[in-house]
Amino acid sequence: MMRPDPVFDAPWHAQVFALTVHLNEQGLFDWPDWAALFGATLKQHGLARELNGGDDYFMAWLAALETLLQDRALTSPEQTETIRAAWEHAYLSTPHGAPVHLNRD
């Protein structure tokens, strides 16, 4: 039996997608609001071509999610940058192929 191709090109694509769906299910925003914001973000990023769901698409997805969280005062730009830097440090400190873990120190 052939295995289907993965739906997402990278694990982080699936994670940011799942996080967004979860936040929607928790009632933090309505999906039509998300779609409008994400569409505007894609346009702002200059992605007027057909996307294949790769990094360019999900970088825009992440930017839209960060904007949404900041606009709703659920996080600040400073908090977003702190967590981004922590993940970058964790990623760069993790041996290739090992799971990346974020320390909460």
N, CA, C and O atoms as a MOPAC input file, in Angstrom:
PM7 MOZYME 1SCF
protein

 N      0.84100 1    -1.17500 1     0.00000 1
 C      0.00000 1     0.00000 1     0.00000 1
 C      0.89100 1     1.24400 1     0.00000 1
 O      1.81500 1     1.36200 1     0.80500 1
 N      0.60100 1     2.15300 1    -0.90100 1
 C      1.38000 1     3.39000 1    -0.98400 1
 C      0.92400 1     4.35600 1     0.09200 1
 O     -0.26400 1     4.49300 1     0.38000 1
 N      1.90600 1     5.01800 1     0.67300 1
 C      1.59500 1     6.05000 1     1.65700 1
 C      1.29300 1     7.34400 1     0.90800 1
 O      1.98300 1     7.67500 1    -0.05600 1
 N      0.27200 1     8.07500 1     1.34200 1
 C     -0.01700 1     9.35700 1     0.68400 1
 C      1.07800 1    10.37000 1     1.01500 1
 O      1.74700 1    10.27800 1     2.04500 1
 N      1.23700 1    11.32100 1     0.12600 1
 C      2.17200 1    12.40800 1     0.39800 1
 C      1.69100 1    13.16900 1     1.63100 1
 O      0.48800 1    13.26500 1     1.87500 1
 N      2.62700 1    13.70700 1     2.40400 1
 C      2.18600 1    14.48400 1     3.56500 1
 C      1.40700 1    15.71400 1     3.13300 1
 O      1.67700 1    16.30300 1     2.08700 1
 N      0.44900 1    16.08600 1     3.94300 1
 C     -0.37600 1    17.25300 1     3.64900 1
 C      0.44500 1    18.53300 1     3.80600 1
 O      0.24900 1    19.49800 1     3.06700 1
 N      1.36000 1    18.53600 1     4.76700 1
 C      2.19400 1    19.69300 1     5.04100 1
 C      3.64000 1    19.36700 1     4.67700 1
 O      4.10800 1    18.24500 1     4.87600 1
 N      4.34100 1    20.37100 1     4.13900 1
 C      5.73500 1    20.16300 1     3.74800 1
 C      6.67500 1    20.06100 1     4.94000 1
 O      7.71100 1    19.40200 1     4.85800 1
 N      6.32400 1    20.70600 1     6.04100 1
 C      7.19400 1    20.73000 1     7.21100 1
 C      6.34500 1    20.62300 1     8.47400 1
 O      5.19600 1    21.06300 1     8.49000 1
 N      6.90400 1    20.04300 1     9.52600 1
 C      6.13000 1    19.91400 1    10.76300 1
 C      5.61900 1    21.24700 1    11.29500 1
 O      4.51000 1    21.31000 1    11.82700 1
 N      6.40400 1    22.31000 1    11.16200 1
 C      5.94100 1    23.58900 1    11.71000 1
 C      4.73700 1    24.12000 1    10.95900 1
 O      3.94200 1    24.87000 1    11.52500 1
 N      4.58300 1    23.74700 1     9.69200 1
 C      3.38900 1    24.15500 1     8.93700 1
 C      2.14100 1    23.56500 1     9.60400 1
 O      1.14800 1    24.25900 1     9.82200 1
 N      2.21500 1    22.27600 1     9.91900 1
 C      1.09000 1    21.60000 1    10.56800 1
 C      0.83200 1    22.18600 1    11.94900 1
 O     -0.31900 1    22.33300 1    12.36000 1
 N      1.90000 1    22.51800 1    12.66300 1
 C      1.74400 1    23.03200 1    14.01600 1
 C      1.09500 1    24.40500 1    14.03800 1
 O      0.20500 1    24.65100 1    14.85200 1
 N      1.52200 1    25.30500 1    13.15800 1
 C      0.92600 1    26.64700 1    13.15800 1
 C     -0.52100 1    26.57900 1    12.64700 1
 O     -1.37200 1    27.35100 1    13.08900 1
 N     -0.79300 1    25.67000 1    11.73100 1
 C     -2.16500 1    25.46100 1    11.27100 1
 C     -3.02600 1    24.95800 1    12.42600 1
 O     -4.11000 1    25.48900 1    12.67000 1
 N     -2.54700 1    23.93300 1    13.13900 1
 C     -3.31200 1    23.35200 1    14.24500 1
 C     -3.51700 1    24.36900 1    15.36500 1
 O     -4.59100 1    24.42000 1    15.96300 1
 N     -2.50700 1    25.17200 1    15.65200 1
 C     -2.63400 1    26.19700 1    16.68000 1
 C     -3.72400 1    27.20000 1    16.30200 1
 O     -4.53000 1    27.59200 1    17.14500 1
 N     -3.74400 1    27.60500 1    15.05500 1
 C     -4.75400 1    28.55900 1    14.58600 1
 C     -6.15300 1    27.97000 1    14.70200 1
 O     -7.07400 1    28.64200 1    15.16600 1
 N     -6.31500 1    26.72900 1    14.28800 1
 C     -7.62100 1    26.06500 1    14.39800 1
 C     -8.03000 1    25.96700 1    15.86200 1
 O     -9.18500 1    26.22100 1    16.20400 1
 N     -7.09500 1    25.60200 1    16.72000 1
 C     -7.38800 1    25.48900 1    18.15000 1
 C     -7.84700 1    26.82500 1    18.73500 1
 O     -8.82900 1    26.87600 1    19.47600 1
 N     -7.14400 1    27.89500 1    18.40800 1
 C     -7.51900 1    29.21800 1    18.92300 1
 C     -8.90500 1    29.62300 1    18.43200 1
 O     -9.67400 1    30.24200 1    19.16800 1
 N     -9.22100 1    29.27100 1    17.18500 1
 C    -10.55700 1    29.52300 1    16.65800 1
 C    -11.60000 1    28.71200 1    17.43000 1
 O    -12.65200 1    29.23700 1    17.79800 1
 N    -11.31000 1    27.45300 1    17.66800 1
 C    -12.24700 1    26.59500 1    18.39800 1
 C    -12.44900 1    27.06400 1    19.83600 1
 O    -13.49200 1    26.79700 1    20.43200 1
 N    -11.46300 1    27.76000 1    20.39700 1
 C    -11.57400 1    28.30800 1    21.74700 1
 C    -12.35500 1    29.62200 1    21.76700 1
 O    -12.59300 1    30.19100 1    22.83300 1
 N    -12.75300 1    30.10200 1    20.58300 1
 C    -13.57100 1    31.30600 1    20.49400 1
 C    -12.79500 1    32.61100 1    20.50700 1
 O    -13.37400 1    33.67100 1    20.74600 1
 N    -11.48600 1    32.55200 1    20.25200 1
 C    -10.69000 1    33.77100 1    20.27700 1
 C    -10.88300 1    34.62300 1    19.02900 1
 O    -10.57400 1    35.81500 1    19.03900 1
 N    -11.38900 1    34.02800 1    17.95900 1
 C    -11.69000 1    34.77500 1    16.74100 1
 C    -12.62100 1    33.94100 1    15.87500 1
 O    -12.71100 1    32.72200 1    16.02000 1
 N    -13.31300 1    34.63000 1    14.96700 1
 C    -14.19400 1    33.95800 1    14.00900 1
 C    -13.40600 1    33.63900 1    12.74600 1
 O    -12.51900 1    34.39500 1    12.35000 1
 N    -13.73300 1    32.52600 1    12.12200 1
 C    -12.99900 1    32.11100 1    10.92800 1
 C    -13.09900 1    33.12300 1     9.78900 1
 O    -12.09600 1    33.34200 1     9.10900 1
 N    -14.24700 1    33.75300 1     9.54100 1
 C    -14.28100 1    34.77800 1     8.48400 1
 C    -13.31600 1    35.93800 1     8.76400 1
 O    -12.71000 1    36.47700 1     7.83700 1
 N    -13.17200 1    36.32500 1    10.04700 1
 C    -12.20500 1    37.36800 1    10.39100 1
 C    -10.78900 1    36.90300 1    10.06800 1
 O     -9.97500 1    37.65900 1     9.53900 1
 N    -10.51000 1    35.62800 1    10.40200 1
 C     -9.19100 1    35.06400 1    10.10000 1
 C     -8.94100 1    35.07300 1     8.60000 1
 O     -7.87200 1    35.48700 1     8.15000 1
 N     -9.91000 1    34.62500 1     7.83300 1
 C     -9.74400 1    34.54600 1     6.37900 1
 C     -9.45900 1    35.92200 1     5.78300 1
 O     -8.62300 1    36.05200 1     4.88900 1
 N    -10.14700 1    36.94400 1     6.27500 1
 C     -9.92200 1    38.30400 1     5.76600 1
 C     -8.51700 1    38.78200 1     6.12500 1
 O     -7.82300 1    39.35000 1     5.28300 1
 N     -8.09700 1    38.55700 1     7.35700 1
 C     -6.75800 1    38.96700 1     7.78100 1
 C     -5.68600 1    38.20400 1     7.03000 1
 O     -4.70600 1    38.79600 1     6.57800 1
 N     -5.85800 1    36.90600 1     6.89100 1
 C     -4.86700 1    36.09300 1     6.18400 1
 C     -4.78500 1    36.50000 1     4.71100 1
 O     -3.69100 1    36.59000 1     4.15200 1
 N     -5.93200 1    36.74400 1     4.08600 1
 C     -5.93400 1    37.20200 1     2.69400 1
 C     -5.19300 1    38.52000 1     2.52900 1
 O     -4.42700 1    38.70000 1     1.58200 1
 N     -5.42800 1    39.44200 1     3.46000 1
 C     -4.73300 1    40.73800 1     3.41400 1
 C     -3.23200 1    40.55600 1     3.62500 1
 O     -2.42600 1    41.25200 1     3.00800 1
 N     -2.86100 1    39.62200 1     4.49500 1
 C     -1.43800 1    39.35700 1     4.73900 1
 C     -0.78300 1    38.76800 1     3.49800 1
 O      0.33000 1    39.15600 1     3.14200 1
 N     -1.45700 1    37.84200 1     2.84100 1
 C     -0.91500 1    37.28700 1     1.59800 1
 C     -0.70200 1    38.38600 1     0.56600 1
 O      0.32900 1    38.43100 1    -0.10500 1
 N     -1.68500 1    39.26900 1     0.44500 1
 C     -1.57500 1    40.37100 1    -0.51100 1
 C     -0.41600 1    41.28600 1    -0.13200 1
 O      0.35000 1    41.71200 1    -0.99500 1
 N     -0.28800 1    41.58600 1     1.15300 1
 C      0.79200 1    42.44700 1     1.64000 1
 C      2.15700 1    41.81500 1     1.37700 1
 O      3.12000 1    42.52200 1     1.07900 1
 N      2.24500 1    40.50800 1     1.48500 1
 C      3.50800 1    39.81200 1     1.24100 1
 C      3.81100 1    39.69800 1    -0.25100 1
 O      4.87700 1    39.21600 1    -0.63500 1
 N      2.88000 1    40.13800 1    -1.08600 1
 C      3.10600 1    40.10400 1    -2.52300 1
 C      2.98500 1    38.71800 1    -3.12500 1
 O      3.60100 1    38.42200 1    -4.14900 1
 N      2.20200 1    37.88100 1    -2.49600 1
 C      2.05800 1    36.50900 1    -2.97500 1
 C      0.84600 1    36.40700 1    -3.88800 1
 O     -0.17000 1    35.81100 1    -3.53100 1
 N      0.97000 1    36.99600 1    -5.06400 1
 C     -0.13600 1    37.02000 1    -6.01700 1
 C     -0.12300 1    35.78900 1    -6.91900 1
 O     -0.92400 1    35.70000 1    -7.85000 1
 N      0.76500 1    34.85300 1    -6.66000 1
 C      0.83300 1    33.64700 1    -7.47800 1
 C      0.16700 1    32.48900 1    -6.72800 1
 O     -0.12000 1    32.59200 1    -5.53600 1
 N     -0.06900 1    31.40700 1    -7.43100 1
 C     -0.65300 1    30.23800 1    -6.78900 1
 C      0.38100 1    29.63900 1    -5.84700 1
 O      1.52200 1    29.39300 1    -6.23800 1
 N     -0.02300 1    29.40900 1    -4.61100 1
 C      0.90000 1    28.87500 1    -3.61700 1
 C      0.70400 1    27.37500 1    -3.47800 1
 O     -0.39400 1    26.84900 1    -3.66200 1
 N      1.80500 1    26.69800 1    -3.14600 1
 C      1.71300 1    25.24400 1    -3.00900 1
 C      1.68600 1    24.80000 1    -1.55800 1
 O      1.83000 1    23.61200 1    -1.27200 1
 N      1.50200 1    25.73800 1    -0.64100 1
 C      1.45800 1    25.38100 1     0.76800 1
 C      2.82300 1    25.27900 1     1.40000 1
 O      2.97000 1    24.66900 1     2.45900 1
 N      3.83000 1    25.86600 1     0.77200 1
 C      5.18900 1    25.79500 1     1.28100 1
 C      5.49500 1    26.88900 1     2.28600 1
 O      4.59400 1    27.51200 1     2.84800 1
 N      6.78400 1    27.11000 1     2.50100 1
 C      7.22300 1    28.07100 1     3.50900 1
 C      6.66600 1    29.47500 1     3.27700 1
 O      6.28800 1    30.14600 1     4.23700 1
 N      6.60800 1    29.93200 1     2.03000 1
 C      6.11800 1    31.28900 1     1.78100 1
 C      4.68100 1    31.45100 1     2.27300 1
 O      4.33200 1    32.47100 1     2.86600 1
 N      3.87300 1    30.46300 1     2.02800 1
 C      2.48000 1    30.47500 1     2.45200 1
 C      2.38200 1    30.47100 1     3.97900 1
 O      1.61800 1    31.24400 1     4.55700 1
 N      3.14800 1    29.61100 1     4.62200 1
 C      3.04800 1    29.49700 1     6.06800 1
 C      3.77900 1    30.60600 1     6.80900 1
 O      3.45900 1    30.87400 1     7.96700 1
 N      4.74400 1    31.25500 1     6.18400 1
 C      5.32100 1    32.45600 1     6.79500 1
 C      4.25500 1    33.55300 1     6.82900 1
 O      4.15300 1    34.29100 1     7.81000 1
 N      3.46900 1    33.66100 1     5.76700 1
 C      2.35500 1    34.61800 1     5.76000 1
 C      1.30400 1    34.21100 1     6.79100 1
 O      0.73500 1    35.06300 1     7.47300 1
 N      1.04900 1    32.91400 1     6.90100 1
 C      0.09000 1    32.40300 1     7.89100 1
 C      0.54000 1    32.80400 1     9.29900 1
 O     -0.25700 1    33.29800 1    10.09700 1
 N      1.82900 1    32.58500 1     9.59300 1
 C      2.37400 1    32.92500 1    10.90500 1
 C      2.30400 1    34.43500 1    11.16400 1
 O      1.95100 1    34.86200 1    12.26300 1
 N      2.63400 1    35.22800 1    10.16500 1
 C      2.55900 1    36.68800 1    10.31300 1
 C      1.12300 1    37.11400 1    10.62400 1
 O      0.89900 1    37.97800 1    11.47200 1
 N      0.16200 1    36.51400 1     9.94500 1
 C     -1.24700 1    36.84800 1    10.19700 1
 C     -1.65400 1    36.43300 1    11.60500 1
 O     -2.36900 1    37.16900 1    12.28400 1
 N     -1.20900 1    35.26900 1    12.04700 1
 C     -1.54500 1    34.81700 1    13.39500 1
 C     -0.93600 1    35.74200 1    14.44500 1
 O     -1.59900 1    36.08800 1    15.42300 1
 N      0.30500 1    36.14000 1    14.25400 1
 C      0.93400 1    37.06900 1    15.19500 1
 C      0.17500 1    38.39700 1    15.23100 1
 O     -0.04800 1    38.95800 1    16.30300 1
 N     -0.21600 1    38.89000 1    14.07400 1
 C     -0.98800 1    40.13600 1    14.01100 1
 C     -2.30800 1    39.98800 1    14.74600 1
 O     -2.68800 1    40.85900 1    15.52800 1
 N     -3.00200 1    38.89800 1    14.50100 1
 C     -4.28700 1    38.66300 1    15.15300 1
 C     -4.13200 1    38.63300 1    16.66800 1
 O     -4.92100 1    39.25100 1    17.38300 1
 N     -3.13200 1    37.92600 1    17.16100 1
 C     -2.91500 1    37.82300 1    18.60500 1
 C     -2.56200 1    39.18200 1    19.20900 1
 O     -3.00600 1    39.51200 1    20.30800 1
 N     -1.76900 1    39.96000 1    18.49000 1
 C     -1.40100 1    41.28600 1    18.98500 1
 C     -2.58500 1    42.24300 1    18.91700 1
 O     -2.79900 1    43.01900 1    19.84800 1
 N     -3.35300 1    42.20300 1    17.83600 1
 C     -4.51400 1    43.08000 1    17.69300 1
 C     -5.55800 1    42.82700 1    18.77600 1
 O     -6.27200 1    43.74300 1    19.18300 1
 N     -5.64100 1    41.60000 1    19.23200 1
 C     -6.62200 1    41.24700 1    20.27400 1
 C     -6.00900 1    41.29800 1    21.67100 1
 O     -6.60400 1    40.83100 1    22.64200 1
 N     -4.81700 1    41.86800 1    21.75300 1
 C     -4.10200 1    42.04300 1    23.03000 1
 C     -3.88400 1    40.71900 1    23.76300 1
 O     -3.87100 1    40.67800 1    24.99400 1
 N     -3.71300 1    39.63700 1    22.99900 1
 C     -3.40900 1    38.34400 1    23.59300 1
 C     -1.90200 1    38.13700 1    23.75000 1
 O     -1.45500 1    37.25200 1    24.47900 1
 N     -1.13700 1    38.96700 1    23.05400 1
 C      0.31200 1    38.98600 1    23.17300 1
 C      0.78600 1    40.35500 1    22.71400 1
 O      0.03400 1    41.11300 1    22.10200 1
 N      2.01300 1    40.65500 1    23.00800 1
 C      2.60200 1    41.91900 1    22.56800 1
 C      3.72100 1    41.62200 1    21.57700 1
 O      4.20500 1    40.49200 1    21.51000 1
 N      4.13300 1    42.62100 1    20.81100 1
 C      5.27900 1    42.38600 1    19.91200 1
 C      6.51900 1    41.91800 1    20.68200 1
 O      7.29000 1    41.10300 1    20.17600 1
 N      6.71200 1    42.42400 1    21.88400 1
 C      7.86700 1    42.03200 1    22.69100 1
 C      7.77200 1    40.55800 1    23.09500 1
 O      8.75900 1    39.82600 1    23.02000 1
 N      6.58000 1    40.12700 1    23.52400 1
 C      6.38700 1    38.72600 1    23.89600 1
 C      6.58300 1    37.81300 1    22.69000 1
 O      7.18500 1    36.74500 1    22.80000 1
 N      6.07700 1    38.23800 1    21.55000 1
 C      6.23400 1    37.45500 1    20.32200 1
 C      7.70600 1    37.30500 1    19.98100 1
 O      8.15200 1    36.20900 1    19.64000 1
 N      8.46400 1    38.38200 1    20.06800 1
 C      9.89400 1    38.32800 1    19.75500 1
 C     10.64800 1    37.46400 1    20.76400 1
 O     11.55700 1    36.72700 1    20.38200 1
 N     10.29100 1    37.54200 1    22.02100 1
 C     10.95300 1    36.72300 1    23.04600 1
 C     10.75400 1    35.24600 1    22.77400 1
 O     11.70500 1    34.46800 1    22.84900 1
 N      9.53400 1    34.85100 1    22.46000 1
 C      9.26900 1    33.42800 1    22.21200 1
 C      9.90700 1    32.98800 1    20.89700 1
 O     10.39200 1    31.86100 1    20.79400 1
 N      9.91100 1    33.86900 1    19.88600 1
 C     10.56300 1    33.52200 1    18.62500 1
 C     12.05500 1    33.28600 1    18.84400 1
 O     12.62100 1    32.32700 1    18.32000 1
 N     12.68300 1    34.15900 1    19.61700 1
 C     14.11800 1    34.02100 1    19.89100 1
 C     14.39800 1    32.74800 1    20.68900 1
 O     15.40100 1    32.07600 1    20.45200 1
 N     13.52000 1    32.41600 1    21.62800 1
 C     13.69500 1    31.19000 1    22.41100 1
 C     13.59800 1    29.95600 1    21.52700 1
 O     14.37700 1    29.01600 1    21.68400 1
 N     12.64300 1    29.95300 1    20.59700 1
 C     12.51300 1    28.81300 1    19.68200 1
 C     13.72100 1    28.72900 1    18.75400 1
 O     14.21000 1    27.63700 1    18.46600 1
 N     14.19500 1    29.86400 1    18.29200 1
 C     15.37900 1    29.85700 1    17.42700 1
 C     16.57800 1    29.27100 1    18.18100 1
 O     17.30800 1    28.44100 1    17.64000 1
 N     16.77400 1    29.69600 1    19.40800 1
 C     17.87700 1    29.17300 1    20.21200 1
 C     17.72100 1    27.66100 1    20.41100 1
 O     18.68100 1    26.90600 1    20.25900 1
 N     16.50700 1    27.23100 1    20.75000 1
 C     16.25800 1    25.80100 1    20.95700 1
 C     16.52900 1    25.00700 1    19.68600 1
 O     17.14200 1    23.94100 1    19.73100 1
 N     16.07200 1    25.52800 1    18.55600 1
 C     16.26600 1    24.84900 1    17.27100 1
 C     17.74800 1    24.72900 1    16.93500 1
 O     18.21900 1    23.66100 1    16.54600 1
 N     18.48400 1    25.83800 1    17.09000 1
 C     19.90200 1    25.83700 1    16.74000 1
 C     20.74100 1    25.02900 1    17.71900 1
 O     21.85700 1    24.62800 1    17.38900 1
 N     20.22400 1    24.78400 1    18.91300 1
 C     20.95300 1    24.02400 1    19.93000 1
 C     20.62200 1    22.53600 1    19.90900 1
 O     21.20800 1    21.76100 1    20.66400 1
 N     19.70500 1    22.13900 1    19.06600 1
 C     19.25200 1    20.74800 1    19.02200 1
 C     19.97600 1    19.99500 1    17.92300 1
 O     20.04200 1    20.47100 1    16.78900 1
 N     20.52500 1    18.81600 1    18.24100 1
 C     21.16700 1    18.01100 1    17.18700 1
 C     20.18300 1    17.67400 1    16.06500 1
 O     18.99200 1    17.47400 1    16.30100 1
 N     20.70300 1    17.61600 1    14.86100 1
 C     19.88200 1    17.30700 1    13.68800 1
 C     19.10200 1    16.01500 1    13.90700 1
 O     19.66100 1    14.99400 1    14.30900 1
 N     17.81000 1    16.08100 1    13.63800 1
 C     16.95700 1    14.90900 1    13.72500 1
 C     16.32000 1    14.70800 1    15.10400 1
 O     15.38900 1    13.91500 1    15.24200 1
 N     16.80300 1    15.40600 1    16.10600 1
 C     16.23400 1    15.27500 1    17.45000 1
 C     15.06700 1    16.24300 1    17.59700 1
 O     15.03000 1    17.28600 1    16.94400 1
 N     14.11600 1    15.89500 1    18.45600 1
 C     13.00000 1    16.81300 1    18.68500 1
 C     13.49000 1    18.10600 1    19.33600 1
 O     14.39800 1    18.09200 1    20.16800 1
 N     12.88400 1    19.20200 1    18.95100 1
 C     13.21800 1    20.50500 1    19.51800 1
 C     12.29400 1    20.74500 1    20.70600 1
 O     11.07400 1    20.61700 1    20.59900 1
 N     12.89900 1    21.09800 1    21.84900 1
 C     12.13000 1    21.37700 1    23.05300 1
 C     12.43700 1    22.78400 1    23.52100 1
 O     13.59200 1    23.20900 1    23.54100 1
 N     11.41100 1    23.49000 1    23.89200 1
 C     11.56700 1    24.85600 1    24.39100 1
 C     11.65300 1    24.80900 1    25.90000 1
 O     10.73400 1    24.32300 1    26.56000 1
 N     12.75000 1    25.31000 1    26.45900 1
 C     12.87900 1    25.39100 1    27.91200 1
 C     12.07800 1    26.57700 1    28.40200 1
 O     12.09300 1    27.63800 1    27.77800 1
 N     11.40000 1    26.41500 1    29.47900 1
 C     10.54900 1    27.47700 1    30.02300 1
 C     11.24900 1    28.23100 1    31.15000 1
 O     10.58800 1    28.71900 1    32.06700 1
 N     12.56900 1    28.33200 1    31.09500 1
 C     13.34100 1    29.00900 1    32.14600 1
 C     13.19800 1    30.50000 1    32.06100 1
 O     13.78100 1    31.22300 1    32.86900 1

